[in-house]
């Protein structure tokens, strides 16, 4: 079973791009605080696809609070220097916007319940 659930805040504005086939893909980083021991923070790269990617790019911004449900994906590529690079990412099945109504009005971010998750499948 490969399942992960995260709740955290975006560290910067999301980046939207298109694949060669025209599929929308949105990449963003979520900071998640650990709830045990000393207060450490982990940073996770999240990838959303299609309509969900479009919604994330349109409505999320730095500081937005989100809940992510998805799976962990590892991949590798050759860097410009010829060395192999390894990347671990969270592929989002569902992204819920958790910014409160008051904070959304102040910051222009979406409020809880303003949007529904996209109902589409992953491209792979």
Buried (B, 14 or more C-beta within 10 A) or exposed (E): EEEBEBEBBBBEEBEBEEEEEEBBBBBBBBBBEEEEEEEEEEEBBBBBBBEBBBBBBEBBBBBBBBBBBBBEBEEEEEEEEEEEEEEEBBBBBBBBBBBEEEBBEEEEBBBBEEBEBBEEEBEE
